[in-house]
């Protein structure tokens, strides 16, 4: 956790007094997803660690719901094209529920915040603009627009259009870039040129005027007194929005820019592009937390520095993460960094929901028990993990709840199975039947405490040139789960009720 402590130490040294404000911000243009969570959880972890230092700190999450609707994302009706250019807070929800488009997606953040014990203060951009919170920032931007234009041109290295102004205005419910003419600070109104070249007057105290993104971001830093903010690496490019914002906040708003915390993206395993709301190739936060305990999500995000690119999938990566977190919990002689990571991952929880039984073992045992939790515990008690079951039965029960959802929603097909209910003897030739009967005889005489290794060796004893190990395993999987492959055969057989297994191998059940 060196990366986190370094950030916290720098913040505390830079701001020796008062509350430290850490901000995150996301446009609710689509589902909150795992990539979004990296920003939110990084900000949350920093605020948490600052408080552990004895300082006051809060995490503000800005919902950029006055952003315009730029693209119809996957899963949203195509007729939403009519709303392109409208603020997200003014669109109907895609499910026709009567709430706004922004509310529809923000509810996932609120659910996620509760499940992950986030202490964040949600700030809605449209409420701030429509309550007059941005009035002084708009006035300053308009009075100093020539300076802002020069900053943007010099820092970004690109010339601005002659019609450029630091604001967008609301016309017929759509936000438009229009040329600014004059400002009346007493009436809180401004004059601009509309699409027909006519002068129009509009209030800037009721959310009818919004600052352009490159001005809005530094204005927000100044107004909310933000001292640190994680943001995607795309904003951290030379001359990008952080660079221009840092100069604007100092020279235009007379405030210090926040400590920059650029983070790298999270890609789905095997993909070269980051997760995209519009493309629909995302793992939503809401769905993820149904199949993966919150502490493992924290573990995935925080164990590496923000600048490291991460990859995730709901198959091998998810399974490995659960086991790695369980191993961390069980690790003897934990380092201070281990203890700190565990503390953050488990904060707000009474106890973990990850046991010390390997994930693959739990998955196979649960399915072998026909998804009966009590029978699953009985099965695991017959393995080397018997002591863990006795100590952590409640934890295992909770973990099996996540496994059940994972098997239903996102587990790869190659890990899912059900024990065959019926068997057709005609599926097997005489050689295969002889092997199955011989194995049944051997298992019937097996020691009561025979483990996976014993069963593994028992299977191998029947290999021949005509029946190599692969063929033996294929026959076993077929007779037990009607598949050509499955969990480790010897270990799997050791989990099954002995009487049932012997009858099945004799093709009697």
C-alpha positions as CSV (number, residue, x, y, z in Angstrom):
1,X,0.0,0.0,0.0
2,X,3.0,2.3,-0.5
3,X,1.2,4.1,-3.3
4,X,-1.7,5.0,-1.0
5,X,0.5,6.1,2.0
6,X,2.6,8.3,-0.3
7,X,-0.5,10.1,-1.6
8,X,-1.9,10.6,2.0
9,X,1.4,11.8,3.3
10,X,1.7,14.3,0.5
11,X,-1.9,15.6,1.1
12,X,-1.4,15.9,4.8
13,X,1.9,17.8,4.4
14,X,0.4,20.1,1.7
15,X,-2.7,20.8,3.8
16,X,-1.7,20.8,7.4
17,X,-5.0,22.2,8.7
18,X,-8.7,21.8,7.9
19,X,-10.6,19.2,6.1
20,X,-9.2,17.4,3.1
21,X,-11.6,17.0,0.2
22,X,-11.2,14.2,-2.2
23,X,-13.4,14.2,-5.3
24,X,-14.5,11.7,-7.9
25,X,-16.9,12.4,-10.7
26,X,-18.7,10.4,-13.4
27,X,-21.2,11.1,-16.1
28,X,-24.3,8.9,-15.7
29,X,-24.5,8.3,-19.4
30,X,-24.7,4.5,-18.8
31,X,-24.2,1.9,-16.2
32,X,-21.7,2.4,-13.4
33,X,-19.2,-0.4,-14.1
34,X,-15.9,-1.9,-12.8
35,X,-13.9,0.8,-14.6
36,X,-16.0,3.5,-12.9
37,X,-15.4,1.9,-9.6
38,X,-11.7,2.3,-9.9
39,X,-12.1,6.1,-9.6
40,X,-14.7,5.9,-6.9
41,X,-12.8,3.4,-4.7
42,X,-9.5,5.1,-5.2
43,X,-11.0,8.4,-3.9
44,X,-12.7,6.6,-1.1
45,X,-9.6,4.8,0.0
46,X,-7.6,8.1,0.1
47,X,-10.3,9.8,2.3
48,X,-10.4,6.7,4.6
49,X,-6.6,6.6,5.0
50,X,-6.5,10.4,5.7
51,X,-9.0,9.9,8.5
52,X,-6.8,7.1,9.9
53,X,-4.1,9.7,10.2
54,X,-6.4,11.6,12.5
55,X,-7.4,14.3,10.0
56,X,-10.8,15.2,8.8
57,X,-11.5,14.1,5.2
58,X,-14.5,13.6,3.0
59,X,-15.1,12.1,-0.4
60,X,-17.4,14.0,-2.7
61,X,-18.7,12.2,-5.8
62,X,-20.0,14.6,-8.4
63,X,-22.7,13.1,-10.7
64,X,-22.2,15.0,-14.0
65,X,-25.8,14.8,-14.9
66,X,-25.9,18.1,-16.7
67,X,-23.6,16.6,-19.3
68,X,-25.3,16.3,-22.6
69,X,-26.5,12.9,-24.0
70,X,-23.9,12.3,-26.8
71,X,-24.5,8.7,-27.9
72,X,-27.2,6.1,-27.6
73,X,-25.5,3.3,-25.6
74,X,-26.1,-0.4,-26.1
75,X,-29.4,-1.5,-24.4
76,X,-31.1,1.8,-24.8
77,X,-33.9,2.2,-27.3
78,X,-32.8,3.7,-30.6
79,X,-35.5,6.3,-30.5
80,X,-33.4,8.0,-27.8
81,X,-31.5,9.6,-30.7
82,X,-34.1,12.4,-30.4
83,X,-32.5,13.4,-27.1
84,X,-29.0,13.8,-28.3
85,X,-27.7,17.1,-27.0
86,X,-30.1,17.2,-24.0
87,X,-28.8,17.1,-20.4
88,X,-28.9,13.6,-18.9
89,X,-30.9,14.9,-16.0
90,X,-33.8,15.9,-18.3
91,X,-34.1,12.6,-20.3
92,X,-36.6,9.9,-19.4
93,X,-35.3,6.7,-18.0
94,X,-34.7,4.0,-20.7
95,X,-37.1,1.6,-18.9
96,X,-40.0,4.1,-19.0
97,X,-40.2,4.1,-15.2
98,X,-40.9,7.8,-14.9
99,X,-37.6,8.7,-13.3
100,X,-34.9,10.6,-15.2
101,X,-32.2,8.9,-17.3
102,X,-29.6,10.1,-14.8
103,X,-31.5,8.8,-11.8
104,X,-31.9,5.4,-13.5
105,X,-28.2,4.9,-13.6
106,X,-27.3,6.8,-10.4
107,X,-29.4,4.3,-8.3
108,X,-26.7,1.7,-9.1
109,X,-24.1,3.9,-7.6
110,X,-26.2,4.3,-4.4
111,X,-26.7,0.6,-4.2
112,X,-23.0,0.0,-4.7
113,X,-22.1,2.6,-2.1
114,X,-24.2,0.8,0.5
115,X,-22.9,-2.6,-0.3
116,X,-19.3,-1.4,-0.2
117,X,-19.7,0.8,2.8
118,X,-18.7,4.0,1.0
119,X,-18.8,7.3,3.0
120,X,-19.3,9.5,0.0
121,X,-21.3,12.7,-0.4
122,X,-23.1,12.6,-3.7
123,X,-23.3,16.0,-5.5
124,X,-25.6,16.4,-8.4
125,X,-24.3,18.9,-11.0
126,X,-27.7,19.9,-12.2
127,X,-28.8,20.8,-8.7
128,X,-25.7,22.9,-8.2
129,X,-26.2,24.8,-11.4
130,X,-29.9,25.3,-10.9
131,X,-29.5,26.5,-7.4
132,X,-27.1,29.3,-8.4
133,X,-24.0,27.6,-6.9
134,X,-22.0,28.2,-10.1
135,X,-23.1,31.9,-10.6
136,X,-19.8,33.4,-9.5
137,X,-17.8,30.9,-11.5
138,X,-19.8,31.7,-14.7
139,X,-19.4,35.4,-14.2
140,X,-15.7,35.1,-13.7
141,X,-15.3,32.9,-16.7
142,X,-17.3,35.3,-18.9
143,X,-15.4,38.3,-17.6
144,X,-12.0,36.6,-18.2
145,X,-12.9,34.6,-21.3
146,X,-10.1,36.2,-23.3
147,X,-7.6,34.9,-20.7
148,X,-9.2,31.5,-20.7
149,X,-9.0,31.3,-24.4
150,X,-5.3,32.2,-24.3
151,X,-4.7,29.5,-21.6
152,X,-6.5,26.8,-23.6
153,X,-4.7,27.7,-26.8
154,X,-1.2,27.8,-25.2
155,X,-1.5,24.8,-22.9
156,X,-3.4,22.5,-25.3
157,X,-1.6,23.7,-28.3
158,X,-4.6,24.1,-30.5
159,X,-6.4,27.2,-31.8
160,X,-10.0,27.8,-30.7
161,X,-12.9,28.6,-33.0
162,X,-13.7,32.4,-33.2
163,X,-17.2,31.7,-32.0
164,X,-15.9,29.9,-28.9
165,X,-17.1,31.0,-25.4
166,X,-16.7,29.3,-22.0
167,X,-20.4,28.5,-21.8
168,X,-23.2,26.5,-23.2
169,X,-26.8,27.8,-23.2
170,X,-30.1,26.0,-23.0
171,X,-32.2,26.3,-26.2
172,X,-35.5,24.4,-26.3
173,X,-34.1,21.9,-23.8
174,X,-30.8,21.3,-25.6
175,X,-27.4,22.7,-24.5
176,X,-25.8,24.6,-27.4
177,X,-22.5,26.4,-27.9
178,X,-23.3,30.0,-28.7
179,X,-21.4,33.2,-29.0
180,X,-21.5,35.3,-25.8
181,X,-22.3,39.0,-26.1
182,X,-22.8,40.7,-22.7
183,X,-23.4,40.1,-19.0
184,X,-25.8,41.7,-16.6
185,X,-24.6,40.7,-13.1
186,X,-27.5,42.5,-11.3
187,X,-30.2,40.6,-13.2
188,X,-28.0,37.4,-13.4
189,X,-28.7,37.4,-17.2
190,X,-26.5,37.2,-20.2
191,X,-27.0,37.9,-23.9
192,X,-25.9,35.5,-26.6
193,X,-26.4,35.0,-30.4
194,X,-28.8,32.2,-31.3
195,X,-28.7,29.9,-34.3
196,X,-30.5,32.5,-36.4
197,X,-28.0,35.3,-35.5
198,X,-30.5,37.0,-33.2
199,X,-29.6,38.3,-29.7
200,X,-31.3,36.4,-26.9
201,X,-31.3,36.9,-23.1
202,X,-31.1,34.1,-20.6
203,X,-30.6,33.6,-16.9
204,X,-27.4,32.0,-15.7
205,X,-28.6,31.5,-12.1
206,X,-31.2,28.8,-12.8
207,X,-29.1,26.2,-14.7
208,X,-29.9,27.6,-18.2
209,X,-26.1,28.2,-18.7
210,X,-23.4,25.6,-18.1
211,X,-19.6,26.0,-18.3
212,X,-17.8,24.1,-20.9
213,X,-16.0,21.0,-19.6
214,X,-12.5,22.4,-19.6
215,X,-13.8,25.4,-17.5
216,X,-16.4,23.5,-15.5
217,X,-13.8,21.1,-14.0
218,X,-11.5,23.8,-12.5
219,X,-14.4,25.9,-11.5
220,X,-15.7,22.9,-9.5
221,X,-12.3,22.4,-7.9
222,X,-12.4,26.0,-6.7
223,X,-16.0,26.0,-5.5
224,X,-15.9,22.6,-3.7
225,X,-12.3,23.2,-2.4
226,X,-11.1,19.9,-3.9
227,X,-7.6,18.9,-2.8
228,X,-7.2,15.5,-4.6
229,X,-9.0,13.8,-7.5
230,X,-8.5,10.6,-9.3
231,X,-9.2,10.8,-13.0
232,X,-8.7,8.6,-16.1
233,X,-5.3,8.7,-17.8
234,X,-6.9,10.2,-20.9
235,X,-7.3,13.5,-19.0
236,X,-3.7,13.4,-17.9
237,X,-2.1,13.7,-21.4
238,X,0.2,16.6,-22.1
239,X,-2.1,19.6,-22.8
240,X,-5.1,17.6,-21.7
241,X,-8.0,18.7,-19.5
242,X,-6.1,18.4,-16.2
243,X,-3.2,20.6,-17.6
244,X,-5.5,23.3,-18.8
245,X,-7.7,23.0,-15.7
246,X,-4.6,23.4,-13.4
247,X,-3.7,26.7,-15.1
248,X,-7.3,28.0,-15.2
249,X,-8.0,27.3,-11.5
250,X,-4.9,29.2,-10.5
251,X,-5.0,32.1,-12.9
252,X,-8.8,32.5,-13.3
253,X,-10.2,31.2,-10.0
254,X,-7.3,32.0,-7.7
255,X,-7.2,28.5,-6.2
256,X,-4.7,25.6,-6.1
257,X,-5.3,22.6,-8.4
258,X,-5.9,19.3,-6.7
259,X,-3.3,16.7,-6.4
260,X,-3.5,14.8,-9.7
261,X,-4.1,11.1,-9.4
262,X,-4.4,9.6,-12.9
263,X,-5.4,6.0,-13.1
264,X,-5.2,3.4,-15.8
265,X,-8.1,1.6,-17.3
266,X,-9.6,-1.8,-16.5
267,X,-10.0,-4.0,-19.6
268,X,-11.9,-7.2,-19.9
269,X,-9.4,-10.0,-20.2
270,X,-8.2,-10.4,-23.7
271,X,-9.5,-7.0,-24.8
272,X,-7.3,-4.1,-25.9
273,X,-9.8,-1.4,-25.2
274,X,-11.2,-0.1,-21.9
275,X,-14.8,-1.0,-20.9
276,X,-17.3,1.3,-22.7
277,X,-20.7,2.3,-21.6
278,X,-21.8,3.1,-25.1
279,X,-20.6,-0.2,-26.5
280,X,-22.2,-2.2,-23.7
281,X,-19.1,-4.3,-23.0
282,X,-19.1,-3.5,-19.3
283,X,-19.3,-5.5,-16.1
284,X,-21.7,-3.4,-14.2
285,X,-21.1,-2.7,-10.5
286,X,-24.5,-3.8,-9.5
287,X,-24.2,-7.2,-11.2
288,X,-20.7,-7.7,-10.0
289,X,-21.6,-7.3,-6.4
290,X,-24.2,-10.0,-6.7
291,X,-21.5,-12.5,-7.6
292,X,-18.4,-11.2,-5.9
293,X,-18.1,-10.1,-2.3
294,X,-17.4,-6.4,-1.8
295,X,-14.1,-7.1,0.0
296,X,-12.8,-8.9,-3.1
297,X,-13.7,-5.9,-5.3
298,X,-11.8,-3.6,-2.9
299,X,-8.9,-6.1,-3.1
300,X,-8.8,-6.1,-6.9
301,X,-8.8,-2.3,-7.1
302,X,-6.4,-1.4,-4.3
303,X,-3.7,-4.0,-4.3
304,X,-1.9,-2.3,-7.2
305,X,-1.2,1.4,-7.7
306,X,-3.8,3.3,-9.8
307,X,-1.4,3.7,-12.8
308,X,-1.3,-0.1,-13.4
309,X,-3.6,-1.4,-16.0
310,X,-5.9,-4.1,-14.8
311,X,-7.7,-6.9,-16.5
312,X,-10.8,-8.7,-15.3
313,X,-13.2,-11.5,-16.3
314,X,-15.9,-13.3,-14.5
315,X,-14.3,-16.7,-15.0
316,X,-10.6,-17.5,-14.1
317,X,-9.8,-14.0,-12.9
318,X,-12.8,-13.9,-10.5
319,X,-12.0,-17.4,-9.2
320,X,-8.3,-16.5,-8.7
321,X,-9.1,-13.3,-6.9
322,X,-11.3,-14.9,-4.4
323,X,-8.6,-17.5,-3.6
324,X,-5.9,-14.9,-3.4
325,X,-7.9,-12.8,-1.0
326,X,-8.6,-15.9,1.1
327,X,-4.9,-16.7,1.1
328,X,-4.1,-13.1,2.2
329,X,-6.5,-13.5,5.2
330,X,-4.9,-16.8,6.2
331,X,-1.3,-15.6,5.6
332,X,0.9,-15.9,8.6
333,X,3.2,-13.1,9.5
334,X,1.3,-10.4,7.5
335,X,3.2,-7.2,6.7
336,X,2.0,-3.8,7.7
337,X,0.9,-3.3,4.0
338,X,-1.1,-6.6,4.2
339,X,-2.8,-5.5,7.3
340,X,-3.7,-2.1,5.9
341,X,-5.1,-3.6,2.7
342,X,-7.2,-6.1,4.7
343,X,-8.5,-3.3,7.0
344,X,-9.7,-1.2,4.1
345,X,-11.2,-4.2,2.2
346,X,-13.1,-5.3,5.3
347,X,-14.1,-1.9,6.7
348,X,-17.7,-1.6,7.6
349,X,-18.1,-5.4,7.8
350,X,-18.8,-7.5,10.8
351,X,-16.8,-10.4,9.3
352,X,-15.4,-11.6,5.9
353,X,-17.6,-13.4,3.4
354,X,-14.6,-15.2,1.9
355,X,-13.5,-18.5,3.6
356,X,-10.2,-20.3,3.4
357,X,-11.6,-23.1,1.3
358,X,-10.4,-22.8,-2.3
359,X,-13.0,-21.3,-4.6
360,X,-12.9,-24.2,-7.1
361,X,-13.4,-26.6,-4.2
362,X,-16.5,-24.8,-3.0
363,X,-17.9,-24.5,-6.5
364,X,-17.5,-28.3,-7.2
365,X,-18.7,-29.3,-3.7
366,X,-21.8,-27.0,-3.9
367,X,-22.8,-28.5,-7.3
368,X,-22.0,-32.1,-6.1
369,X,-24.4,-31.4,-3.2
370,X,-27.0,-30.3,-5.7
371,X,-26.7,-26.8,-4.4
372,X,-27.8,-27.7,-0.9
373,X,-25.8,-25.6,1.5
374,X,-25.9,-28.0,4.5
375,X,-24.9,-31.0,2.3
376,X,-22.1,-28.9,0.9
377,X,-20.7,-28.4,4.4
378,X,-20.9,-32.1,5.0
379,X,-19.0,-32.8,1.8
380,X,-16.2,-30.4,2.7
381,X,-16.0,-31.9,6.2
382,X,-14.8,-35.1,4.4
383,X,-11.8,-33.3,3.0
384,X,-8.7,-31.7,4.3
385,X,-10.7,-28.5,5.0
386,X,-12.8,-30.1,7.8
387,X,-11.3,-27.8,10.4
388,X,-12.1,-24.7,8.3
389,X,-15.7,-25.8,8.1
390,X,-16.0,-26.1,11.8
391,X,-14.5,-22.7,12.4
392,X,-16.0,-20.7,9.5
393,X,-19.3,-22.4,8.7
394,X,-21.2,-19.1,8.6
395,X,-18.6,-17.5,6.4
396,X,-18.8,-20.4,4.0
397,X,-22.6,-20.2,3.9
398,X,-22.3,-16.5,3.0
399,X,-19.8,-17.3,0.3
400,X,-22.0,-20.0,-1.2
401,X,-24.7,-17.3,-1.7
402,X,-22.3,-15.5,-4.0
403,X,-21.3,-18.7,-5.7
404,X,-24.9,-19.6,-6.4
405,X,-25.5,-16.2,-8.0
406,X,-22.2,-16.6,-10.0
407,X,-23.2,-20.0,-11.3
408,X,-26.6,-18.6,-12.4
409,X,-25.4,-15.4,-13.9
410,X,-21.8,-15.5,-15.2
411,X,-19.8,-18.6,-14.5
412,X,-18.1,-20.2,-17.5
413,X,-19.9,-23.3,-18.8
414,X,-16.8,-25.5,-18.2
415,X,-17.1,-25.1,-14.5
416,X,-20.9,-25.7,-14.2
417,X,-22.4,-29.1,-13.9
418,X,-25.2,-31.2,-12.3
419,X,-25.0,-34.8,-11.3
420,X,-26.8,-36.9,-13.8
421,X,-30.2,-38.1,-12.6
422,X,-30.6,-40.9,-15.1
423,X,-28.2,-43.2,-16.8
424,X,-28.5,-45.1,-20.0
425,X,-26.3,-48.2,-20.1
426,X,-26.3,-48.3,-23.9
427,X,-24.1,-45.2,-23.9
428,X,-21.1,-47.3,-22.8
429,X,-19.4,-50.2,-24.5
430,X,-18.3,-53.4,-22.8
431,X,-14.7,-52.2,-22.2
432,X,-16.0,-49.0,-20.6
433,X,-18.5,-50.9,-18.4
434,X,-15.8,-53.2,-17.2
435,X,-13.6,-50.3,-16.2
436,X,-16.5,-48.6,-14.3
437,X,-17.4,-51.9,-12.5
438,X,-13.8,-52.6,-11.6
439,X,-13.4,-49.0,-10.2
440,X,-16.6,-49.4,-8.2
441,X,-15.3,-52.6,-6.6
442,X,-12.1,-50.9,-5.7
443,X,-13.9,-47.8,-4.2
444,X,-16.2,-50.0,-2.3
445,X,-13.2,-51.4,-0.3
446,X,-11.5,-47.9,0.0
447,X,-10.6,-46.6,3.4
448,X,-13.3,-44.3,4.9
449,X,-10.8,-41.4,4.9
450,X,-9.6,-41.9,1.3
451,X,-8.8,-38.6,-0.2
452,X,-8.5,-37.1,-3.7
453,X,-5.0,-38.5,-4.2
454,X,-6.2,-42.1,-3.3
455,X,-9.0,-41.8,-5.9
456,X,-6.7,-40.3,-8.5
457,X,-4.3,-43.3,-8.1
458,X,-7.2,-45.7,-8.2
459,X,-8.3,-44.4,-11.5
460,X,-4.8,-44.6,-13.0
461,X,-4.4,-48.2,-12.1
462,X,-6.9,-49.1,-14.8
463,X,-5.0,-47.4,-17.7
464,X,-4.1,-49.5,-20.7
465,X,-3.0,-48.9,-24.2
466,X,-6.6,-49.1,-25.3
467,X,-7.8,-47.0,-22.3
468,X,-5.3,-44.2,-21.7
469,X,-5.9,-41.8,-18.7
470,X,-7.8,-39.2,-20.8
471,X,-10.3,-41.9,-21.9
472,X,-10.8,-43.0,-18.4
473,X,-11.5,-39.5,-17.2
474,X,-13.8,-38.8,-20.1
475,X,-15.9,-41.9,-19.2
476,X,-16.1,-40.9,-15.6
477,X,-17.3,-37.3,-16.4
478,X,-19.9,-38.7,-18.8
479,X,-21.3,-41.2,-16.2
480,X,-21.3,-38.6,-13.4
481,X,-22.2,-35.2,-15.0
482,X,-22.8,-36.0,-18.7
483,X,-19.9,-33.9,-19.8
484,X,-16.5,-34.7,-21.4
485,X,-14.6,-32.7,-18.8
486,X,-15.1,-31.4,-15.3
487,X,-13.4,-30.8,-11.9
488,X,-10.2,-32.8,-11.0
489,X,-11.5,-36.4,-11.1
490,X,-9.9,-37.9,-8.1
491,X,-10.7,-35.0,-5.8
492,X,-14.3,-34.9,-7.3
493,X,-14.9,-38.6,-6.6
494,X,-13.7,-38.1,-3.0
495,X,-16.5,-35.6,-2.5
496,X,-19.4,-37.8,-3.6
497,X,-21.4,-40.0,-1.2
498,X,-19.7,-43.3,-1.4
499,X,-22.8,-45.5,-1.7
500,X,-24.2,-43.3,-4.5
501,X,-20.9,-43.3,-6.3
502,X,-20.5,-47.1,-6.3
503,X,-24.1,-47.6,-7.6
504,X,-23.5,-45.0,-10.3
505,X,-20.3,-46.6,-11.5
506,X,-22.2,-49.9,-11.8
507,X,-24.7,-48.0,-13.8
508,X,-27.4,-48.8,-11.2
509,X,-28.4,-45.2,-10.4
